[in-house]
Amino acid sequence: MNKNNNMIINRLKFYKKKFTPWYRNDYKKFLSLNLHNNDFEIKDNFPCIKDKFLQSGEIKSGHYFLQDIYMAREIYKAHPIKHVDIGSRIDGFIAHLAVFREVEVFDIRPLEVSDKNIIFTQADLTKVDEKFIEYTDSISCLHTIEHFGLGRYGDEIDPDGHLKGFEVITNILKPSGKFYFSVPMGKNRIEFNAHRIFSLSYLLSWVTKRYEIVKFSYIDDNNLIHEDILLTDDLIKNNCYCNLGCALFVLNKLH
């Protein structure tokens, strides 16, 4: 028996122990059909066990997928002169924006990016930089501010990090500018060091001091988006009946 046959038998023994029957059967069938094909060497295997049972194209998070499309659409309609983003998802929301416009991205971690429409600045957004005060007419911060001060991304530990970050972002925005903002919504709590979850009443207590709410939308616990909702006392009291939803705000900065 030659070396290649020994290798195939050893592989099959290994995968028989480790992986599911359908994977072992598929691999065995492929090897038998591929005996006379020398174009590709079969190297170390890379089993992807779950993909055949998922929908076409896996969505990593209902919150991110839905909010990124929704907010990118809102910014497209608004057509701001300059748009700045604070720490949002690069391969989702920022990618959507970069298709049709330039966007400046600020984040505490470094980023290597070569797309001409993405301009990156490394910055700690809990501290004020004078040169960025009233810097832009449009700003976004999606599923980000809940992390400020928890140390997850190398930031300093600070229980008030979210409030400091919110104030800095507000200072970056020009009066009457638009702020596209999202955070996890449910009963007020910290799940350290992943994130904070904010109650809607708590959010409104500080958001409405600096902003007029243009639109409020939310993503519920079943990952369904509810757009342009009228906020009632009942929805506020019950956090739109979410345990871990996502609040989506389009805001206008007050003078």
SULQUI-V94491 format. One record per backbone hydrogen bond with DSSP energy under -1.0 kcal/mol. NH is the residue of the N-H (numbers start at 1). CO is the residue of the C=O. E is the energy in kcal/mol with one decimal. If there is no record, write none. Layout:
nh=NH co=CO e=E
nh=NH co=CO e=E
This chain:
nh=6 co=2 e=-2.0
nh=7 co=3 e=-2.2
nh=8 co=4 e=-2.2
nh=9 co=5 e=-2.5
nh=10 co=6 e=-2.4
nh=11 co=7 e=-2.3
nh=12 co=8 e=-2.4
nh=13 co=9 e=-2.2
nh=14 co=10 e=-2.1
nh=15 co=11 e=-2.8
nh=16 co=12 e=-2.0
nh=17 co=13 e=-1.4
nh=18 co=14 e=-1.9
nh=19 co=15 e=-2.5
nh=24 co=20 e=-2.0
nh=25 co=21 e=-2.7
nh=26 co=22 e=-2.3
nh=27 co=23 e=-2.5
nh=28 co=24 e=-2.4
nh=29 co=25 e=-2.4
nh=30 co=26 e=-2.4
nh=31 co=27 e=-2.3
nh=32 co=28 e=-2.0
nh=33 co=29 e=-2.1
nh=34 co=30 e=-1.3
nh=37 co=34 e=-1.6
nh=53 co=50 e=-1.8
nh=54 co=51 e=-1.4
nh=65 co=61 e=-2.4
nh=66 co=62 e=-2.2
nh=67 co=63 e=-2.8
nh=68 co=64 e=-2.4
nh=69 co=65 e=-1.5
nh=70 co=66 e=-2.3
nh=71 co=67 e=-2.9
nh=72 co=68 e=-1.9
nh=73 co=69 e=-2.1
nh=74 co=70 e=-1.8
nh=75 co=71 e=-2.2
nh=76 co=72 e=-2.2
nh=77 co=73 e=-2.0
nh=78 co=74 e=-1.9
nh=79 co=75 e=-2.2
nh=84 co=138 e=-2.1
nh=85 co=104 e=-3.3
nh=86 co=140 e=-2.7
nh=87 co=106 e=-2.0
nh=94 co=89 e=-2.2
nh=95 co=90 e=-1.0
nh=96 co=92 e=-2.2
nh=97 co=93 e=-2.2
nh=98 co=94 e=-2.6
nh=100 co=97 e=-1.3
nh=101 co=97 e=-2.0
nh=103 co=117 e=-2.9
nh=104 co=83 e=-2.4
nh=105 co=119 e=-3.3
nh=106 co=85 e=-2.8
nh=107 co=121 e=-1.6
nh=118 co=115 e=-1.6
nh=119 co=103 e=-2.4
nh=121 co=105 e=-2.8
nh=123 co=107 e=-1.9
nh=127 co=124 e=-1.5
nh=132 co=129 e=-2.3
nh=133 co=130 e=-1.5
nh=134 co=171 e=-3.6
nh=135 co=132 e=-1.1
nh=135 co=172 e=-1.9
nh=136 co=172 e=-1.8
nh=139 co=178 e=-2.3
nh=140 co=84 e=-1.9
nh=141 co=180 e=-2.4
nh=143 co=182 e=-1.2
nh=147 co=144 e=-2.4
nh=150 co=147 e=-2.1
nh=154 co=151 e=-1.4
nh=158 co=149 e=-2.5
nh=161 co=158 e=-2.2
nh=164 co=160 e=-2.3
nh=165 co=161 e=-2.6
nh=166 co=162 e=-2.1
nh=167 co=163 e=-1.9
nh=168 co=164 e=-2.3
nh=169 co=165 e=-2.6
nh=170 co=166 e=-2.1
nh=171 co=167 e=-2.0
nh=172 co=168 e=-1.7
nh=173 co=169 e=-1.2
nh=174 co=136 e=-2.9
nh=176 co=253 e=-1.6
nh=177 co=174 e=-2.3
nh=178 co=137 e=-1.9
nh=179 co=251 e=-2.3
nh=180 co=139 e=-2.8
nh=181 co=249 e=-2.5
nh=182 co=141 e=-1.9
nh=183 co=247 e=-1.4
nh=185 co=245 e=-2.0
nh=186 co=198 e=-1.9
nh=189 co=197 e=-2.1
nh=191 co=195 e=-2.7
nh=194 co=191 e=-1.5
nh=195 co=191 e=-1.7
nh=197 co=189 e=-2.9
nh=198 co=184 e=-2.2
nh=203 co=199 e=-2.4
nh=204 co=200 e=-2.5
nh=205 co=201 e=-1.4
nh=206 co=203 e=-1.0
nh=207 co=203 e=-2.7
nh=208 co=204 e=-1.6
nh=210 co=207 e=-1.2
nh=211 co=207 e=-1.5
nh=212 co=252 e=-2.8
nh=214 co=250 e=-2.5
nh=215 co=250 e=-1.8
nh=217 co=248 e=-2.7
nh=218 co=226 e=-2.1
nh=219 co=246 e=-2.2
nh=220 co=224 e=-2.6
nh=223 co=220 e=-2.0
nh=226 co=218 e=-3.2
nh=229 co=216 e=-3.4
nh=236 co=232 e=-2.4
nh=237 co=233 e=-2.7
nh=238 co=234 e=-2.0
nh=239 co=236 e=-1.1
nh=240 co=235 e=-2.8
nh=241 co=238 e=-1.8
nh=242 co=239 e=-1.4
nh=245 co=185 e=-3.2
nh=246 co=219 e=-1.9
nh=247 co=183 e=-2.5
nh=248 co=217 e=-2.9
nh=249 co=181 e=-3.4
nh=250 co=215 e=-2.4
nh=251 co=179 e=-2.6
nh=252 co=212 e=-2.7
nh=253 co=177 e=-2.7
nh=254 co=210 e=-2.6
